[in-house]
Amino acid sequence: MNASSFVRAGLLSLGLLTLGGCAVMQPPAEVLPTAQLTASTRTTRDLTALPPPKGRVAVAVYGFRDQTGQYKASPDSSFSTSVTQGAASILVKALKDSGWFLPLERENLQNLLTERKIVRALENPQDRAPAAATATQLPQLLPASVMIEGGVIAYESNVRTGGAGARYLGVGLSSQYRVDQVTVNLRSVDIRNGQILNSVSTTKTIFSYEVHPSVFKFVGFKDLLELEGGMTRNEPAQLCVKEAIEAAVVHLVVQGARDQVWAFRDEKDWDAPVVQSYLRQSADQAAQLEAAVSTSQALPAVAPALRN
């Protein structure tokens, strides 16, 4: 066997080994074999790092609907929605994890009332003598002082897309990326008069990318070697919705304390880093809005001068 034949045989063996490895693909190291608790994010850490309140607020969440009307693109599915339909459960957990709110069961209130009726029926059967019957002392349901309303209000696909690639002598590498965006709105409502206490909108981007290396090369006059590989990473949309909801809860807490809807246990907690960080975000947004309003008010005065 001459040198060229030996090289071709080696490359062919390498190609077959590569294809064989792809056929029996091993899971990446970060893929765990057992179920784990949902991973926390930086916003989750902010949520749990909030200073304690003077008193927890009883809140009711009747629903947190998907208001986007967005479905996954075909051929993936024309019926599956782009965002999770369990956002209310995510919101209830975020409210509880914050330590500021006492969530009450309202989404499945009828199920709770049915179970309470079953308890009364078992302890007071119809065939029991009236004299022996005793009233079941179930504790009263707690009333809420604040309702939390809102929903997932926007999901924008392909907000930004791009890619790059290069190929030299049949060996190349290409990559593509895509950025989606999800927006949620959260508002607190006073149940006594229906007043909107605070309203917050937060946005989270969803980043996906693909890397695709390839080899397309003649190793002989009639011998063609072709190798391909690839990796795609999609950020889970439900985790992005979770992070956006948690950020909205933190903003709701900080803005409510600023507007004296509720209060910190200690006035020194205003100096906490997480509180100051979210206060700066609110202040920056207010400054941007004020600058935009000032610019729009100045345009009518500038327009006549431009015409002249």
Secondary structure, 3 states (H helix, E strand, C coil): CCHHHHHHHHHHHHHHHHHHHHHCCCCCCCCCCCCCCCCCCHHHHHHHCCCCECCCEEEECCCCEECCCCECCCCCCCCCECCCCCHHHHHHHHHHHHCCEEEECCCCHHHHHHHHHHHHHHHCCCCCCCCCCCCCCCCCCCCCCEEEEEEEEEEEEEEEEEEEEEEECCEEEEEEEEEEEEEEEEEEEECCCCCEEEEEEEEEEEEEEEEEEEEEEECCCCCEEEEECCEEEECCHHHHHHHHHHHHHHHHHHHHHHCCCCCECCHHHHHCHHHHHHHHHHHHHHHHHHHHHHHHHHHHHHHHHHHC
